Structure formats: structure tokens, C-alpha cells
Amino acid sequence: MIDSLASRIMLNNQTAIPAFGLGVFKVDTIMTAQNVEDAISAGYRRSGLVSFNARSCLG
């Protein structure tokens, strides 16, 4: 059961990932880069970055 922002889901390979997604729609370029770095540190392994600006600020 997902009951908090700290909830994690266990994958078949025994890796735990955050249960909630990260959105960066309409977030400025500098904040997007920082948010994505923080998300990776927290265990996120998938992103839905669709704007060119979001992709370009990440390298």
C-alpha cells in the first residue's frame, strides 16, 4: 500500500524505487536540473522530461 511520499515499491530484482513520480512541467531550467539530481539521489531511475530545455540543462 502506498501511504506516504516515502513509500517505495520493490522490483523483481530486489531494488526499491519511489512509489511516486517526479514532475518538472513548467519548472525553470536551473530548478529542473537540481530537482532531477535530487530525484536520482532519492532513488528515481526514470524521468519523463519532454521539453528540449529540460533535456539540454541535464547535458
FENDAZI-V726643 format. One record per run of one state. SS is the DSSP state (helix for helix, strand for strand, loop for the rest). FROM is the first residue (numbers start at 0). TO is the last residue. Records with the same first field share a line. If there is no record, write none. Layout:
# FENDAZI-V726643
SS->FROM-TO + FROM-TO
This chain:
# FENDAZI-V726643
loop->0-6 + 10-14 + 18-27 + 42-50 + 58-58
strand->7-9 + 15-17
helix->28-41 + 51-57
